[in-house]
Amino acid sequence: MNMTGIRELNLQVKQEALFIQELLAEINKVMVGQEALVERVLIALLADGHILLEGVPGLAKTLLIKTVSEAIQADFARIQFTPDLLPADLVGTQIYNPRTSEFSVHQGPIFANLVLADEINRAPAKVQSALLEAMQERQVTIGDTTFKMEDLFLVLATQNPIEQEGTYPLPEAQVDRFMLKVKVDYPSRSEERLIIDRMTGTVLPTVNPVVSPADIMNAREMVRQIYVDEKIKDYVLDLVLATRQPGKNGLSDLNTLIEFGASPRASINLIIASRAHAFLKGRGFVTPEDIKQIAPDVLRHRIITSYEAEAESITSDHIVQRILDHTEVP
């Protein structure tokens, strides 16, 4: 693409992305802080991906996704994952009607636009795989009938980092299906004071619908057109390959710390998510800064650390940061 084409695309994106500020203003009526998390949810919406969220209870995860669904006029469902949950509780089942001697299909809560899968690691593997099939294949089979998911379909799955007793850790292959893994921390003192004022006042904040699902779908079309330079693609490859063969990239000290590197899905998701990040900033082209901002969330769950790394308390986050610091930026 020539410079004129990029300039035109940039102006077009700037115009198309105007609704994002209105949407953020509406979400921030309810949400306090957590700007990075709100941004990641919007990136997942624009990039047609899913999010795995790790954070202690009470950090407004449910409130966030409910607020977003109200602001974009979308259906919302919250599913509490428990050890006795069955796949049918998630996707639905066939119900027999003795009067007509026929089966009718009752669709489960998965058939919503935005789904909060709370404490996904509390449910057994069968339930996890039912959810992940719906995420990946965008369809669910009940009996002999296959049902397509909505075009606007986002799963925000949460994991509790404490209380690991009685949990079923997600297998690496399934974790890889999530575009982003976001870690959520406690709010600052000033943010928490604002939360207290806002949530204990006489009038609770309300959200107005400002965007329609059609607006999100149109924005997705625009996101796909955002320009990614060849040098940016090479930069993404350098980052991902450094997780597999760190020694070849001058990071031989990481050789014993990484058991398995990121899959090709990481490269794809880095490009897609960085386009959505550029769109949020009102730009028609991806910069290295977009890649740097989104890389930890795309890579952290795709790098399997070794026993040696665990013994030294080195996490995948440390490794990603080391790779970002070392890799030459175009």
N, C-alpha and C positions, 0 to 999 in steps of 0.2 A: 504494500500500500504506500502511495506517495504522500508527501507532506500535506498537500491540499486535501487529500482524502481523509487523513488523520484529523486535520483541523475541523473539517465538516462533521466528522463523526463525534469529535469532542464537543462541538456546539449542540449537536443532536442529543448526546448523552446528558449534557448539562440541563437541557430543557426537560428531558424525560425523567431525570432524577429529582426534580423539584418536589415531588410528592413525598420523598423520603424525609425531608425536614418537617413536614406537616405530621407525618406518621410518628417520627421521633418525639415531637412536641407532645403528642397525645399520650404516647407510652410513658414519657417522663412526668406526666401529671400524677401517675401512680407509682412508678418505679423511682427509687432513690439510689444514685450511684449505679454500680454494675454496668457502666457504659460499654465495656468490652463484651460482656455477655449479651447485652441487647444488640450490639453490632453483629455478633456472631449468629444470632437467631435470624437477623435480617439477611445476612450473607447466605445462610442455609436456605432461606425462602427464595432468594434470587437465583441461587445456584442449583436449586432442586436437590438438596442434600439433607442429611440427618445429623443430629448432634447427640453425642454422649457427654453427659455433664457429671462432673465429680465434685461433690461439696457436702458439707454437713447439713442436717435438716434445719429448716427455718430460714433459708437464705432467699426466699421469695421466688423459687423456681416455678411453682404452680401459678403464683400471681402473675409472673412475667408472661407465660404462654397463654394464660387466660386473657390478659390485657391485650396482647398482640392479636389474638383471635377476634376480640371485640372490635379492635381498631380497624381490622381488615375485613370485617363481616364474614368470618369463617366459622365453621363448626369446630367445637373443641370437646375433647374427651380426655378424662384422667383415669388411668388404670393403675390401681395399687397392686403391684406384683407381690404375691405371697407364695409360700411353699406348696399350698394346696390348690393353686390356680391351675386350670386346665386349658389346653388350646381352644376348646369350644367357648370358654368364658371370654376369650379375646376376639376370635374371628366370627363366632356365631355357630348356630347348629340348625339341624332340621327338626321341626316339631310335628308330631303325628296328630292329625285331627280325626278322631274316631267317627265323627258324623259323616265326613266326606271320604273317609278311608284314604286320605292323601297326606303327603308330607308338605309342609310349608317351611320356607327358609326364614330364620330369624337372624338378622345380621348383628354382629357383635360391635363393641365400642371402637374397634379398629377402623370402622368406616366413618372417620371424621377427617376434616382437613388437617387439624393440628392435634396430635396425640401426645399426651404426657405419660410415658411409661415409667412410673415411679418405682425406684429401687428394683431395677431390672435384674440385678444379681440375686434377688431373693426367690425368684421362680425357677423351677427345674428346666433342664435343657429343652424339653419338648415345647414348652411355652416360649422360651427365648427364640427357638428356631422358627416357630410360627410367626412371631413378630418380624424376625429378620427376613423371612421369605416375603412377607407383605412389603417390607421396605425395598428389597432388591428386585423382586419380580413385578411389583406394583399390581399384584392380583392375589386373590384368596380363593381357595376351592372349598366349598361346603357341599358335602355329598358328591354329586356328579356335576354340579354347576360351578363354573368359574366366574368370579365377580371381579371387575376391574376396580382399582382404587381411583379416587378423585385425582384430577390433574394436579391440584394443589394438595399435596400430602407431605406433611413433615412430622417426623418422630423426634421428640426430645426425650431421651432415656436418661434416667439419673442413677448414679451409683453412690452409695454411702461409703465414705472411706473408713469410717469407724464401725464397730460392731460387725466384725467379719464372720462371727459364728452363724452357722445355718445359712450360709450364702453359697451360691453356685457361680463361681467366676465365669465370665464370658470367655469362650475360646478365642484365641488370637484371630482365627479366620473370620469369626463373626464380628469381632471388634473392628476389623478392617472395613466392614460395610459402612461404618459411620464416617461421613466426610470429615467431621471435626470432633475432637475431644477437648472440652473446655473445663478448666479447673476454676472453681468459684471460691473466693475467700470471704472472710468476715468484712462487713463495712467498716469504714473509719469511724472515729468517735463523732465527728460532726455529721456524717451521713446517718449514723444511728440515731442521733438526736432529732434529725429531720424526719426519720422514719417514725419515731415515737409521736412527734407532733402531728404528722400526717395521718397516722393510723389510729390515733386515740382522740382525734378531734370530734366535734359534734357532727360534722358532715364528712363522710368518707369520699375520697376522690372518685369520680366516675369517668369513663372513657367514651368518647363519641366515635362512631364509625366514620373514618375519613378516607378509607381506601377500599376498593372492592377486589375480590379475587381476580377479576379480569385485569385490573391494573397491574397486579403482581405478575400475571401470565405475560402481559405485554412487555413489562420490564425485563422478564427473563429472555424474551426474544432480543431485546436490545443488548443485554449482558453478553449473549453469545457472539455478538458482532464486535465487541470491544477488542481492539488491536493488541496482539501480543507479538513483540519483536522476536526475531530469531535468537538474538543475544539473551533475551529473557528466558526463552525455552532452554537454551544451553545452561543458563544459571540454575534453573530448576533441576535439570539433569545432574549438574555438578553436586547439588545439595543431596539429592536422593541417592546417587551412586556413592557419595561419601559415607552414607549410613551402611552400605553393603561392603565396601572395600576401603575402609578409612586409610589403610596403609598406603594405597596408591595415590591418595590425595594429601599426603604429608601429615596424616593424623595417626601414625602407627601406634601411639599410646592408647587409641580407642579400640584397637584390634581385640584385646582381651576383655573389653567391657561390653561389646555388642555380640549377642548370640545370633540374631537375625536382623537384617536391615529392612527398610521400607519396601513395599511391593510397588509394581507399576501403577497401581491405583493411586498411590501417593502423588506421583508425577501428574496424573490426570487431574486429581482433585486440587492440587496446588495451582494449576492453571485456571481451572473453573472458579475456584474460590477467590483467587486474586483478581479475576475479572469482576466478580461481584463486589469486591472491596473497592476497586477502582470506580465502579458505578456509584457506590455509596458516597464517594468523594467527588462525584460529578465529573469524572474524567473518562475519555474515550480510549485510553491506552493504559496498559499495565506498566508500572515502574518497579525497579528492584525493591523499593520500600514496601509496596503491596505484598510482595513475596515474603519479605522479612517479617511483616506484621502477622501474616497468616500461617507461616511455616510451623511454628510451635504447635498450633492446634491441629494441623494436618499430619504432623509427623510423630507427635509424642506417643500415640497409641499404636504406632506401626513399627516402633523400634523395640525389639525384645532384648532386655539387658541380661548380662551373664550373672552367674553366682558371684563372681569376683566384684562386679559393679555393685550388687546388692550388699556384699560384705563391706564395701567401702562407702555405702550410702550414696552411690552415684545413680541418679535417676535418668530417664530418657530425656527429661527437660535439660539437664546439664549437658548431655551429649548433643542435643539439637543446638543449644546455644554455642557450644564449642565449634560445631560445624559451620554455623552462621558467621561466627567471628573469623574463622579461618578461610572460608571460601571467598575467592575474588569476586567482587561485585562489578557487573558490566557498566 
